[in-house]
Structure formats: C-alpha cells, structure tokens
Amino acid sequence: MGLNFWGLLGLITVPIIILLYLLKQKNREHTISSLYLWKQAILEVQANSPWQRLKRNILMMLQILAVILLSLALTRPYIKAFNENASHTIIVIDSSLSMQMKDNKETRLERAKREAIGLVDSLSNNQEITLINVYSEVIIEAKAALDKTLIKDAINSIMETNSVADMEAASQIVQGILKEKPDAVVTLFSDSRKDFNIGSFDFFNYNTQSTNYSIDLLSYSTARNGAVSALSVLSNHSDTDKTLDVSLYVDGAVFDAKEIDIEANKSINILWDNIPSNAQSLMCQIDSYDDLDKDNTMWAVVKKSEVQRVLLVTEHNVFLEKLLNIMDEVELYKTLPQATQDFKDFDLYIFDGYLPDKLPQDGGIIIFNPPYGGEVEIISEAQRPAFLYKNHSLLRYMEAQGFSIGETKVLKLPAWADNVLEYDGKSIAYSGVKDRQHITVFGFDLHDTDLPLTTAFPVLISNTISDMSTKSIFAINNIFSGERVEFVLNPETQKAELELPDGSVLRLAPPFPVSSFEEADMEGIYTLIQTIGQDTYESQFAVNVPSVAEFNSVKNISDVNKGNIDSEKNGIITDTPSEIQTDTQEDNKRDNTLLRNKGLERVILILLVLILIFEWWVYTDGI
C-alpha cells in the first residue's frame, strides 16, 4: 500500500474538536418563574462544564471519524493489486541524464531505485523478476530471477549516466521477453514514456516540476585574420523568468562573464567576441544554481583548419566537384578512371563509380556506386528503398534532414565496418577501419538520388571528410556522453594513449586496430596522444552532455499519449496508450495481467459523505 503522508497533517484538527467539547459554553442568565421545565437544560449545563471527564458523545465521535477519513483521502492512498495469473515482472529503470535532477534533495534515480526496491518487496516469492537498466545502452541486469536480494542489489548498483535513454531499444527487448512470457507485468521507472512502445505498462513518473537551466550549444568560428568568436545557446526549462550568471573560460581561465535575462521555457543566444586567436579550448558555464548541474557546462576544442589533399577519381560528378571546390579545408585534385596510376601521397581518395585493382594504402577512401567484381561485395540492387539512418558519426546533424534514393546497390556488411544506412536489414552504406585504414562505401550513384539538392549533402560530405582524412585524425569531432568514439589513427602510429578529463591515461594501442572507445561518459576535454617514431602528436576533443536530446524526450510528456492515462496516483500512472498496438495476434490475446495501483480515495470520500449525512440526522433528531 502507498500514500502521501502530507495528507495526515489534517489529523491535527482531531484534538481541536475534542478541546471544543471540553470547553464550557458561555450562556446569558435569565429570570424565570419555574425550573421544572428546565431540568434538561441544567443537565446540558452540567455536561458542558469545562475540563470535566469526557462523556460519550456520538456527534463528537462522528466528527472525529469524518476528519480522519478526510485526512486519509488527502493522502491519496492506493494498493497494489496483482493479477494472480502474472508470474513474471519486468522492471525497467531509466538511468539517463535527466534522472539526475534533484527533487527534495533526492535525485529522480535515487527515488526510482528506492521505489523499485519497494515494488520488489511487495511481489510474491514465486514471481520471476527481470531488471533492465536503460541509458544510451540497454543492459539486462537480471533475468527471470527469483532471488529478491539479488534483484535489490542489482537495483542499488545502477549508476547515473550522462547519456540519453534509448527507450526504443528497451521496448524491443521488453517485447521479446513478452513473447516468451505473455503474462508478464511491465513497470517503467522514468521521467518520460516517450518511445517506450509497449502495449500496456505501469509508469512511475518522475517528471515533476523543477528548476533547470542548460547550455545546449557552444560553437565557434575563425575569421580569415585568425580572430575567434563563439556562440552559446542557453535554455530555461523552468516556468519562471530568470537572470543567469554566465561565464566563458578560454584555456581554463575566465575570459568574460555576463548577466543574461531569459524567459521561462525559452532559449537565448549569447555571442562572445575578441577571443584570442591562439585559444585552444573554450568552456561556457552557468554559475546560477539549479536542480541539475551536469548540463550547466559545455566545452569546445578550437581546431586550426588544415588543408586536406583530396583526389577525386570520376568520369563526371559536378555535384562532388563543386562542393569540394568551395570547402576551405580541401585542396582538390581530379583525375579520370582511365588514367591508370599508382595512387599515393593524398590524405583522402574519393572513387566515384570506379575502383582500381589495388586500393591506395596511405589515406582514407570514400567509394560511391562501387562496380561489381571489386573490393566491395554487392548482394543485389534495390529500387526506391525505404532506408533508415543508423546511429553513426557520419550522420551528425542530419536527424531532421532526409533524402530519397531512386536506385542503389545492396552491400554485404564487412565484419570491420558499421552500418550507416540500412535497407531491409542490410546495408546500402557502411564505414569502418580495415588494416588501420578508414573506408566508407555508399552503394548509390549521387545522380540517382536527390541528396545533392538537399541541405543534407554538404553536411554528409563534410562529416565524411572530417572523419576520414589522415590530417583530421588529429582533430576528432566533439561528441556527446554515451556515444562511441571511433579512433582512426595515422597508419604510422606506433602507440596511442588517451588522457581523460580527470587526468588519468588509458592505453589504446597496441594492439592494432584500435577498438571503439565506449567509456566517454565523463564530460570535459579528452587528449589523444599518438607516438610516431620519436615524435608525439596530441589532439583534443570535447565530450558534453546531450542536454537538447535528453530534455526534448522528457518535455511535455503529458502530451505524448494525451487522453490515454487511466489513473495517476502518487506519481504512478497506469498507462494504456490506445494508438500503440502489439505486433502479433498472440500479443493481442494477452491477458490484462498488469500491476494496477488501485486508488482508495474515492471509497474513502463515499464513506465520508455517508458519515456527514448520519451526523446531520443525529443532530436534527436529537439522538
């Protein structure tokens, strides 16, 4: 059973009622001819003498009972009612960035863990429990366990993260469990149910009103004369206007500070000028207090642009030629496929509809529309494919930008590569590192797409060149906490190390190739150190918390499935969204075995009304 203990404050009126019955009533004196008819009045006077022992008074008892019932109703009590057919409980706990928000000196995650443990204690001993931890990854902490101590220890071991909760992936895992355990009860502990596409589930909602300000962007630009300017974007996620103290640090020292007025639920841009041309790193910080400090700071590494020698091998591709020619960081060379030669001494090679017999060994490689019989294995071809963006660095800033493909080749995904564009479970674009060389392949001809006509085209090409050219190896792009970092080292690197923001150093290589770095949860500046012979090369990149993505997922969740909330009791929502359907007929036949939190205040209020009616009847009839 659960309740809100603040409602019990109403019980302080009980001694007040008793006190009123103890006190003597003050009556005026009158002279009358006889006391015979006033015996009853005398008895009442005696009964109301102050501070005498209380006698049984039905009205007082009814009034005290009414106050107790009213106080209980204010606590909004509920009981957990289990369907006796449920033999499995799935507990899903969100440990993403927003769950670090503090509510009454307790973070949302701490409260979620405490209440999840309470749920475990309330379950019967023969119920199996599966515990799922959701952040940028989905971890099954325990599966079909009967040992409550083990489950509670696993809940306590869940740590906060600075990433975005991947609720879509969590939904897929839960749906897989439900196919094996169709009577399982699903309970989500989170501050957002967005993208949690389960037919029916219980939702412990922690999206309470709080005060939070965030830095959503820190970018910079460098003028031709070397002058640096920066732009910060601040957001006020609270319901009140605020004046914020904001500071900009350059290479660890305070450079400037401002007072910024920002309206409730609005964002504002801040421009910082006259930053020294030799600046290497920037940090913007909100100095005002709020309920979440992790998103009050953002870092950026000032990269000095270096010209990349790029060789484009194509018959005729005006789209690529024009775009590469206007990119300041590209020194473009072009040749025809017929001009057979040994390709070398370039930072990046782009092959369009052509592949040499032997790929170059000294730079990154981009391939468009690979021919049959070459290095790229082709499975089939597809017309007008409905493809999906994968979570890949080449698609940065392209989430809201789409394009269409008329025809493409379907590629076999090599073991060393990651999928970039997926069609029907297969790849039409991939990228990865093979023998310490970065290779990216697009299965389509640009002329068979509308990509060059969209704003996504320069973004995609810029991302690809930045990630792949050998000089950009020393200038990794900024990433968000929880994202995987792919290090593409110089082919001549003999040793690679990574210095973390706290000063500790990790060894990356040897052995080669370097595996993905998946521990970039700590926000701040990272330094990649590469040793080539007697020389050491350092490059920095910034890791920041994903405030925009995370708070977009938790904002206005009451509108996500509006009108589909059955009940909300003490922060608990039993949620059955009507537009979310289960995948199979077997799922549609699933019994309603949900954990329902039954509110008791309606029953209590009905009893209260009956008590008040009875009290009125007793008073008017003089019982």
PLY file of the C-alpha trace (Angstrom):
ply
format ascii 1.0
element vertex 623
property float x
property float y
property float z
element edge 622
property int vertex1
property int vertex2
end_header
0.00 0.00 0.00
1.19 3.56 -0.67
0.10 7.03 0.40
1.17 10.67 0.60
1.98 11.32 4.24
1.46 15.09 3.95
-2.29 14.48 3.95
-2.03 13.20 7.54
-1.46 16.79 8.68
-5.25 17.07 8.68
-5.31 14.91 11.81
-4.19 17.91 13.89
-7.84 19.01 13.84
-8.86 15.97 15.97
-7.55 17.44 19.28
-9.18 20.76 18.33
-12.58 19.04 18.12
-12.01 17.37 21.49
-10.95 20.69 23.01
-14.15 22.34 21.80
-16.20 19.68 23.57
-14.19 20.17 26.79
-14.72 23.91 26.94
-17.86 25.25 28.70
-20.34 27.16 26.60
-20.94 30.77 27.78
-24.70 31.36 28.24
-26.59 34.51 29.31
-28.62 34.45 32.60
-32.47 34.93 32.62
-35.01 35.06 35.48
-37.89 32.57 35.06
-40.91 31.50 37.15
-40.06 27.80 37.41
-37.19 25.36 36.81
-39.40 22.34 36.25
-39.24 22.58 32.50
-35.51 23.37 32.53
-34.17 20.16 34.01
-32.86 19.12 30.62
-31.15 22.48 30.22
-29.48 22.05 33.62
-28.21 18.65 32.58
-26.70 20.21 29.42
-25.04 22.92 31.54
-23.52 20.24 33.74
-22.44 18.30 30.72
-20.63 21.36 29.35
-18.72 22.20 32.48
-15.09 22.89 31.47
-12.35 20.29 31.80
-14.56 17.56 33.18
-14.07 13.98 32.02
-15.43 13.46 28.55
-18.67 11.59 28.30
-19.64 9.57 25.30
-20.92 11.95 22.64
-21.98 10.47 19.34
-21.66 13.79 17.48
-18.07 14.25 18.59
-17.22 10.68 17.57
-18.80 11.19 14.16
-16.93 14.48 13.65
-13.59 12.90 14.62
-14.25 10.00 12.27
-15.09 12.44 9.46
-11.80 14.31 9.99
-9.83 11.05 9.97
-11.48 9.96 6.72
-10.86 13.36 5.13
-7.16 13.21 6.10
-6.86 9.71 4.67
-8.44 10.88 1.42
-5.86 13.69 1.20
-3.05 11.12 1.38
-4.33 9.64 -1.91
-3.78 6.05 -0.74
-3.52 3.17 -3.16
-2.95 -0.53 -3.02
-1.04 -2.71 -5.44
-3.37 -5.34 -6.80
-1.74 -8.20 -8.70
-3.42 -10.45 -11.15
-2.87 -13.91 -9.79
-2.02 -15.13 -13.31
1.07 -12.90 -13.52
4.20 -14.96 -12.88
6.82 -12.57 -14.27
7.60 -8.91 -13.57
9.77 -6.75 -15.83
11.26 -3.70 -14.11
12.73 -1.03 -16.41
14.78 1.74 -14.76
15.90 4.87 -16.63
19.41 5.99 -15.57
19.87 8.75 -18.17
20.94 12.36 -17.66
17.58 13.84 -16.67
17.19 11.27 -13.88
19.98 13.12 -12.04
17.55 16.00 -11.43
17.11 16.65 -7.73
13.62 16.68 -6.23
13.60 17.46 -2.49
17.35 16.69 -2.10
16.86 13.27 -3.71
17.64 12.61 -7.35
14.99 11.08 -9.53
17.15 8.00 -9.98
17.58 7.57 -6.22
13.83 7.76 -5.76
13.23 5.38 -8.67
15.63 2.83 -7.16
14.01 3.17 -3.74
10.51 2.66 -5.12
11.65 -0.18 -7.39
13.01 -1.95 -4.32
9.65 -1.36 -2.64
7.95 -2.97 -5.63
10.26 -5.99 -5.40
9.47 -6.37 -1.69
5.74 -6.34 -2.46
5.96 -9.17 -5.02
5.25 -12.76 -4.10
8.25 -15.04 -3.61
7.43 -17.21 -6.62
7.33 -14.34 -9.15
10.24 -14.13 -11.59
11.81 -10.69 -11.98
13.74 -9.23 -14.92
15.62 -5.97 -14.31
16.53 -3.71 -17.25
18.77 -0.64 -17.00
18.24 1.93 -19.78
20.58 4.73 -20.83
22.37 5.07 -24.20
22.62 1.28 -23.95
20.12 -1.27 -22.65
21.53 -3.62 -20.03
19.66 -6.64 -18.64
20.93 -6.58 -15.05
18.99 -9.71 -14.05
16.76 -12.10 -16.00
13.92 -14.25 -14.63
15.42 -14.18 -11.14
13.60 -15.40 -8.03
16.16 -14.14 -5.51
14.85 -10.79 -4.25
18.14 -9.97 -2.53
19.97 -10.38 -5.83
17.47 -8.12 -7.60
17.67 -5.42 -4.92
21.47 -5.48 -5.03
21.30 -5.10 -8.81
18.94 -2.14 -8.45
21.26 -0.46 -5.94
24.21 -0.98 -8.30
22.59 1.05 -11.12
24.60 4.25 -11.51
23.67 7.58 -13.05
24.84 8.28 -16.61
25.13 11.42 -18.73
23.51 9.94 -21.82
20.07 9.81 -23.47
17.80 6.88 -22.66
17.33 4.60 -25.68
13.70 3.73 -24.93
13.12 2.38 -28.42
15.80 -0.30 -27.93
14.42 -1.04 -24.46
10.96 -1.55 -25.97
12.31 -4.10 -28.42
13.95 -6.09 -25.62
10.81 -5.98 -23.48
8.66 -7.08 -26.41
10.98 -10.04 -26.92
10.53 -11.05 -23.28
6.76 -10.64 -23.54
6.66 -13.11 -26.41
8.23 -15.68 -24.09
6.28 -14.53 -21.01
2.95 -13.18 -22.30
1.54 -12.75 -18.77
4.47 -10.60 -17.59
3.85 -7.27 -15.86
5.93 -4.34 -17.21
6.77 -1.41 -14.91
8.74 1.62 -16.12
10.57 3.92 -13.67
11.40 7.07 -15.66
10.60 10.73 -16.25
9.45 10.04 -19.82
7.47 7.29 -21.51
8.25 8.64 -24.99
9.30 5.89 -27.43
8.53 3.18 -24.85
6.25 1.35 -27.24
4.78 -1.40 -25.11
1.09 -2.26 -25.40
0.39 -1.68 -21.71
2.60 -0.94 -18.74
2.81 0.75 -15.35
4.64 4.07 -15.29
6.28 5.53 -12.19
6.52 9.12 -13.41
9.29 11.36 -12.01
8.81 14.29 -14.38
7.96 16.70 -11.59
8.22 20.49 -11.77
11.84 21.50 -11.27
14.28 24.31 -11.93
16.81 23.66 -14.65
18.93 25.76 -16.98
21.20 24.27 -19.61
23.85 25.15 -22.16
22.69 23.46 -25.35
25.41 24.60 -27.76
28.90 26.08 -27.74
30.31 26.70 -31.19
32.97 28.99 -32.59
34.10 30.50 -35.87
37.51 31.68 -37.00
37.84 34.69 -39.30
40.47 34.85 -42.03
42.55 37.15 -39.83
42.56 34.47 -37.09
40.06 36.20 -34.77
37.83 33.77 -32.87
34.22 34.34 -31.82
31.94 31.92 -30.00
28.20 31.35 -29.73
26.43 29.84 -26.72
22.80 28.74 -26.64
21.16 28.74 -23.20
17.75 27.29 -22.31
15.48 27.92 -19.35
13.47 24.73 -18.70
11.59 26.21 -15.73
8.25 28.04 -15.60
9.66 31.35 -14.34
11.83 34.05 -15.91
15.41 34.13 -14.64
18.56 36.22 -14.70
21.54 33.90 -15.12
25.23 34.48 -14.45
27.19 33.01 -17.36
30.98 32.80 -17.78
33.27 31.92 -20.68
36.64 30.29 -19.97
39.47 30.25 -22.52
42.14 27.61 -21.93
40.97 27.20 -18.34
40.98 30.91 -17.37
37.98 33.22 -17.07
37.70 35.32 -20.21
34.32 37.05 -19.85
31.17 36.98 -17.69
27.64 38.21 -18.40
24.22 38.52 -16.77
21.60 37.11 -19.09
17.82 37.57 -18.76
15.99 34.54 -20.13
12.25 33.94 -20.25
10.56 30.82 -18.93
10.75 27.81 -21.30
12.79 29.81 -23.82
16.27 29.70 -25.31
18.65 32.56 -25.98
21.87 33.08 -27.97
24.98 34.64 -26.43
27.81 35.95 -28.60
31.38 36.11 -27.27
33.80 38.28 -29.28
37.52 39.07 -29.30
38.65 35.62 -28.17
42.45 35.27 -28.57
43.46 33.70 -31.88
45.72 31.23 -30.08
42.85 29.83 -27.97
42.84 26.04 -27.81
39.74 25.27 -25.71
36.56 27.03 -24.63
34.25 26.35 -21.70
30.91 28.08 -21.11
29.37 27.75 -17.65
26.14 28.79 -15.93
27.05 29.97 -12.43
23.45 30.14 -11.16
22.13 27.24 -9.06
19.53 24.79 -10.39
18.40 21.20 -9.82
20.81 19.66 -12.36
24.38 20.90 -12.63
25.67 18.46 -15.27
24.18 20.48 -18.15
25.43 23.84 -16.82
28.81 23.45 -18.53
29.84 22.86 -22.12
33.28 22.52 -23.70
34.59 23.08 -27.23
38.02 22.50 -28.75
39.22 25.21 -31.13
40.60 23.40 -34.14
43.03 25.01 -36.50
41.93 24.27 -40.02
44.39 22.21 -42.08
44.17 21.72 -45.80
43.41 18.14 -46.87
44.83 16.87 -50.16
41.84 15.10 -51.76
41.93 13.13 -55.01
38.58 12.70 -56.80
38.53 9.88 -59.37
35.38 10.21 -61.54
34.15 10.46 -65.09
31.94 13.40 -64.30
30.33 14.33 -61.00
29.57 18.03 -60.91
27.92 17.78 -57.51
31.03 16.49 -55.75
33.37 18.76 -57.72
31.51 21.98 -56.88
31.06 21.10 -53.22
34.69 20.05 -52.69
35.97 23.14 -54.52
34.23 25.53 -52.11
35.42 23.74 -48.96
38.28 25.77 -47.47
39.87 22.72 -45.85
40.09 20.79 -49.13
42.77 21.03 -51.78
41.05 19.16 -54.62
42.73 17.15 -57.35
40.77 15.34 -60.06
41.61 12.52 -62.41
39.77 10.17 -64.75
39.44 6.41 -64.15
41.24 5.75 -67.46
44.37 7.45 -66.21
45.78 4.34 -64.56
48.41 5.12 -61.97
49.63 4.22 -58.52
47.54 6.32 -56.14
49.59 7.77 -53.27
50.51 10.92 -51.35
46.91 12.05 -50.73
45.04 12.42 -47.46
41.78 11.19 -48.96
40.73 9.32 -52.10
37.17 9.51 -53.49
36.27 6.89 -56.11
33.01 7.54 -57.96
31.71 4.51 -59.90
35.22 3.13 -60.17
37.76 1.13 -58.16
41.42 0.49 -59.01
42.80 -3.01 -58.97
44.72 -2.15 -55.82
43.44 0.37 -53.30
45.85 3.06 -52.06
47.39 2.46 -48.64
48.21 5.95 -47.37
44.87 7.75 -46.92
41.18 7.44 -46.25
38.92 6.05 -49.00
35.36 7.04 -49.97
33.55 4.97 -52.60
30.32 5.93 -54.39
28.46 3.40 -56.55
31.07 0.62 -56.41
31.40 -1.58 -59.52
30.80 -5.31 -59.49
33.82 -7.54 -59.08
35.88 -5.14 -56.99
36.83 -4.85 -53.33
33.19 -4.17 -52.36
30.89 -7.21 -52.25
27.46 -6.46 -53.76
24.43 -8.58 -52.84
21.71 -7.12 -55.06
20.11 -3.89 -56.21
17.08 -2.02 -54.86
14.66 0.47 -56.40
13.39 3.39 -54.29
14.50 1.79 -51.00
12.91 2.88 -47.73
16.12 3.11 -45.72
16.94 4.03 -42.12
19.59 6.27 -40.61
21.80 4.38 -38.18
23.41 5.99 -35.15
26.70 6.92 -36.81
29.06 9.89 -36.69
28.77 10.39 -40.48
25.12 11.36 -39.92
25.78 14.06 -37.33
23.31 16.97 -37.58
21.27 15.11 -40.21
18.50 13.83 -37.89
15.91 16.24 -39.31
17.21 16.11 -42.90
16.16 13.35 -45.24
16.74 12.43 -48.85
15.47 9.88 -51.38
17.28 7.23 -53.41
16.00 6.05 -56.76
18.36 3.10 -57.18
21.15 1.63 -55.08
23.29 -1.45 -54.69
22.76 -3.53 -51.56
26.09 -4.26 -49.92
27.42 -7.08 -47.78
28.48 -5.52 -44.49
32.09 -6.48 -43.69
32.99 -7.54 -40.15
35.23 -4.48 -39.74
32.54 -1.94 -40.73
29.48 -0.33 -39.13
26.20 0.18 -40.94
25.42 3.81 -41.87
22.27 3.43 -43.98
20.13 0.32 -43.57
17.63 -1.14 -46.01
15.61 -4.28 -45.26
18.08 -5.33 -42.58
21.02 -4.95 -44.98
23.47 -2.18 -45.75
23.46 0.40 -48.53
26.24 2.45 -46.88
28.86 1.48 -44.34
32.05 2.82 -42.77
34.89 1.34 -40.75
38.59 0.69 -40.35
40.34 -2.08 -42.26
44.02 -2.68 -41.62
44.32 0.74 -39.96
42.75 2.45 -42.98
39.35 4.19 -42.88
37.00 3.15 -45.69
33.46 4.41 -46.36
31.22 2.98 -49.08
27.94 4.35 -50.46
26.07 1.88 -52.67
24.38 4.54 -54.81
25.29 6.99 -57.56
24.64 10.57 -56.42
22.87 11.20 -59.72
20.25 8.58 -58.74
19.33 10.49 -55.57
18.05 13.91 -54.60
20.78 14.18 -51.96
22.76 16.89 -53.84
19.60 19.03 -53.87
19.15 18.91 -50.10
20.90 20.59 -47.18
21.95 17.13 -46.01
24.51 16.84 -48.85
27.17 19.29 -47.60
26.65 18.04 -44.05
27.22 14.40 -45.05
30.29 15.14 -47.18
31.78 17.45 -44.54
31.27 14.82 -41.82
32.79 12.12 -44.00
35.87 14.14 -44.96
36.38 15.32 -41.38
36.19 11.77 -40.03
38.31 10.10 -42.69
41.20 12.24 -43.91
44.53 11.44 -42.24
45.06 15.00 -41.03
41.66 15.10 -39.35
42.77 12.07 -37.37
44.34 14.63 -35.07
41.09 16.63 -34.76
38.26 14.35 -33.66
34.86 16.00 -33.68
33.12 16.82 -30.42
30.80 14.10 -29.18
28.12 13.58 -26.53
28.34 11.46 -23.40
27.49 7.84 -24.06
28.44 7.94 -27.73
31.00 5.52 -29.08
34.28 7.08 -30.20
35.98 5.67 -33.27
39.70 6.48 -33.37
41.22 6.46 -36.85
44.94 6.60 -36.20
47.71 7.58 -38.53
48.86 4.39 -40.33
52.38 5.02 -38.97
51.31 5.33 -35.32
53.25 3.01 -33.03
51.49 3.81 -29.74
48.24 5.59 -28.89
47.02 6.79 -25.49
44.01 8.76 -24.30
44.12 11.27 -21.44
40.74 11.65 -19.74
39.35 14.88 -18.22
40.31 13.71 -14.71
43.96 13.35 -15.76
44.08 9.55 -15.96
45.60 7.97 -19.07
44.33 4.91 -20.95
46.36 2.86 -23.40
44.57 2.44 -26.73
47.19 0.69 -28.87
48.95 -1.56 -29.48
47.34 -3.92 -30.33
46.02 -2.58 -33.61
43.47 -1.77 -34.89
42.13 0.33 -32.04
38.79 -0.90 -30.75
35.91 1.53 -30.21
36.09 3.62 -27.04
32.79 3.27 -25.22
33.67 4.88 -21.88
33.30 8.54 -22.85
30.68 9.24 -20.19
32.80 11.80 -18.34
32.24 15.31 -19.69
35.24 17.52 -20.46
38.34 17.65 -22.67
40.00 14.42 -23.85
43.51 14.32 -25.35
44.55 11.70 -27.91
48.32 11.09 -27.86
49.93 9.32 -30.82
53.59 8.31 -30.97
55.26 8.02 -34.38
58.95 7.23 -34.09
60.46 9.81 -31.74
57.63 12.30 -32.26
54.44 12.71 -30.23
51.26 14.23 -31.64
48.41 15.43 -29.47
44.85 16.31 -30.40
41.88 17.18 -28.23
38.16 16.66 -28.45
35.30 17.58 -26.14
32.62 15.36 -24.62
29.45 17.13 -23.48
26.14 16.01 -22.01
23.31 15.73 -24.59
21.01 18.29 -22.96
18.96 19.05 -26.08
18.20 15.43 -26.97
17.54 14.41 -23.37
15.21 17.24 -22.41
13.32 17.06 -25.69
12.46 13.48 -24.72
11.13 14.40 -21.27
9.45 17.70 -22.15
5.66 17.75 -22.28
5.33 14.01 -21.84
1.72 14.56 -20.81
1.06 15.27 -24.49
2.78 12.14 -25.81
-0.25 9.92 -25.40
-2.79 12.50 -24.31
-6.08 11.09 -23.16
-4.73 7.59 -22.61
-3.95 7.80 -18.91
-6.22 5.59 -16.85
-5.15 6.86 -13.46
-2.37 8.74 -11.74
-1.73 8.00 -8.10
1.17 9.36 -6.09
3.36 9.79 -9.15
2.27 6.45 -10.65
0.50 6.21 -13.98
-1.15 3.06 -15.23
-0.75 3.73 -18.91
-2.56 2.00 -21.77
-1.93 4.01 -24.97
-4.63 3.28 -27.49
-2.53 4.04 -30.56
0.27 1.62 -29.63
-0.59 -1.86 -30.88
1.11 -5.16 -30.16
2.85 -6.83 -33.03
1.09 -10.21 -33.29
-2.29 -11.77 -32.69
-0.76 -13.73 -29.87
0.16 -10.45 -28.18
-3.32 -9.08 -28.77
-4.73 -12.05 -26.84
-2.53 -11.25 -23.88
-4.46 -11.24 -20.58
-4.73 -7.97 -18.71
-2.30 -9.03 -16.00
-0.96 -5.58 -15.25
0.08 -4.37 -11.83
-2.73 -1.92 -11.10
-2.38 0.72 -8.41
-5.93 0.97 -7.09
-6.76 4.37 -5.63
-8.76 4.29 -2.39
-9.70 7.95 -2.01
-13.00 7.51 -3.88
-14.10 4.82 -1.45
-12.99 6.95 1.49
-14.85 10.02 0.21
-18.04 7.99 -0.19
-17.74 6.84 3.44
-17.11 10.44 4.48
-20.30 11.64 2.80
-22.28 8.85 4.49
-20.82 9.83 7.89
-21.77 13.50 7.38
-25.34 12.55 6.40
-25.64 10.38 9.51
-24.22 13.18 11.69
-26.78 15.64 10.31
-29.58 13.16 11.00
-28.34 12.60 14.60
-28.10 16.35 15.21
-31.55 17.22 13.83
-33.35 14.33 15.54
-31.60 14.94 18.84
-30.24 11.42 19.34
0 1
1 2
2 3
3 4
4 5
5 6
6 7
7 8
8 9
9 10
10 11
11 12
12 13
13 14
14 15
15 16
16 17
17 18
18 19
19 20
20 21
21 22
22 23
23 24
24 25
25 26
26 27
27 28
28 29
29 30
30 31
31 32
32 33
33 34
34 35
35 36
36 37
37 38
38 39
39 40
40 41
41 42
42 43
43 44
44 45
45 46
46 47
47 48
48 49
49 50
50 51
51 52
52 53
53 54
54 55
55 56
56 57
57 58
58 59
59 60
60 61
61 62
62 63
63 64
64 65
65 66
66 67
67 68
68 69
69 70
70 71
71 72
72 73
73 74
74 75
75 76
76 77
77 78
78 79
79 80
80 81
81 82
82 83
83 84
84 85
85 86
86 87
87 88
88 89
89 90
90 91
91 92
92 93
93 94
94 95
95 96
96 97
97 98
98 99
99 100
100 101
101 102
102 103
103 104
104 105
105 106
106 107
107 108
108 109
109 110
110 111
111 112
112 113
113 114
114 115
115 116
116 117
117 118
118 119
119 120
120 121
121 122
122 123
123 124
124 125
125 126
126 127
127 128
128 129
129 130
130 131
131 132
132 133
133 134
134 135
135 136
136 137
137 138
138 139
139 140
140 141
141 142
142 143
143 144
144 145
145 146
146 147
147 148
148 149
149 150
150 151
151 152
152 153
153 154
154 155
155 156
156 157
157 158
158 159
159 160
160 161
161 162
162 163
163 164
164 165
165 166
166 167
167 168
168 169
169 170
170 171
171 172
172 173
173 174
174 175
175 176
176 177
177 178
178 179
179 180
180 181
181 182
182 183
183 184
184 185
185 186
186 187
187 188
188 189
189 190
190 191
191 192
192 193
193 194
194 195
195 196
196 197
197 198
198 199
199 200
200 201
201 202
202 203
203 204
204 205
205 206
206 207
207 208
208 209
209 210
210 211
211 212
212 213
213 214
214 215
215 216
216 217
217 218
218 219
219 220
220 221
221 222
222 223
223 224
224 225
225 226
226 227
227 228
228 229
229 230
230 231
231 232
232 233
233 234
234 235
235 236
236 237
237 238
238 239
239 240
240 241
241 242
242 243
243 244
244 245
245 246
246 247
247 248
248 249
249 250
250 251
251 252
252 253
253 254
254 255
255 256
256 257
257 258
258 259
259 260
260 261
261 262
262 263
263 264
264 265
265 266
266 267
267 268
268 269
269 270
270 271
271 272
272 273
273 274
274 275
275 276
276 277
277 278
278 279
279 280
280 281
281 282
282 283
283 284
284 285
285 286
286 287
287 288
288 289
289 290
290 291
291 292
292 293
293 294
294 295
295 296
296 297
297 298
298 299
299 300
300 301
301 302
302 303
303 304
304 305
305 306
306 307
307 308
308 309
309 310
310 311
311 312
312 313
313 314
314 315
315 316
316 317
317 318
318 319
319 320
320 321
321 322
322 323
323 324
324 325
325 326
326 327
327 328
328 329
329 330
330 331
331 332
332 333
333 334
334 335
335 336
336 337
337 338
338 339
339 340
340 341
341 342
342 343
343 344
344 345
345 346
346 347
347 348
348 349
349 350
350 351
351 352
352 353
353 354
354 355
355 356
356 357
357 358
358 359
359 360
360 361
361 362
362 363
363 364
364 365
365 366
366 367
367 368
368 369
369 370
370 371
371 372
372 373
373 374
374 375
375 376
376 377
377 378
378 379
379 380
380 381
381 382
382 383
383 384
384 385
385 386
386 387
387 388
388 389
389 390
390 391
391 392
392 393
393 394
394 395
395 396
396 397
397 398
398 399
399 400
400 401
401 402
402 403
403 404
404 405
405 406
406 407
407 408
408 409
409 410
410 411
411 412
412 413
413 414
414 415
415 416
416 417
417 418
418 419
419 420
420 421
421 422
422 423
423 424
424 425
425 426
426 427
427 428
428 429
429 430
430 431
431 432
432 433
433 434
434 435
435 436
436 437
437 438
438 439
439 440
440 441
441 442
442 443
443 444
444 445
445 446
446 447
447 448
448 449
449 450
450 451
451 452
452 453
453 454
454 455
455 456
456 457
457 458
458 459
459 460
460 461
461 462
462 463
463 464
464 465
465 466
466 467
467 468
468 469
469 470
470 471
471 472
472 473
473 474
474 475
475 476
476 477
477 478
478 479
479 480
480 481
481 482
482 483
483 484
484 485
485 486
486 487
487 488
488 489
489 490
490 491
491 492
492 493
493 494
494 495
495 496
496 497
497 498
498 499
499 500
500 501
501 502
502 503
503 504
504 505
505 506
506 507
507 508
508 509
509 510
510 511
511 512
512 513
513 514
514 515
515 516
516 517
517 518
518 519
519 520
520 521
521 522
522 523
523 524
524 525
525 526
526 527
527 528
528 529
529 530
530 531
531 532
532 533
533 534
534 535
535 536
536 537
537 538
538 539
539 540
540 541
541 542
542 543
543 544
544 545
545 546
546 547
547 548
548 549
549 550
550 551
551 552
552 553
553 554
554 555
555 556
556 557
557 558
558 559
559 560
560 561
561 562
562 563
563 564
564 565
565 566
566 567
567 568
568 569
569 570
570 571
571 572
572 573
573 574
574 575
575 576
576 577
577 578
578 579
579 580
580 581
581 582
582 583
583 584
584 585
585 586
586 587
587 588
588 589
589 590
590 591
591 592
592 593
593 594
594 595
595 596
596 597
597 598
598 599
599 600
600 601
601 602
602 603
603 604
604 605
605 606
606 607
607 608
608 609
609 610
610 611
611 612
612 613
613 614
614 615
615 616
616 617
617 618
618 619
619 620
620 621
621 622
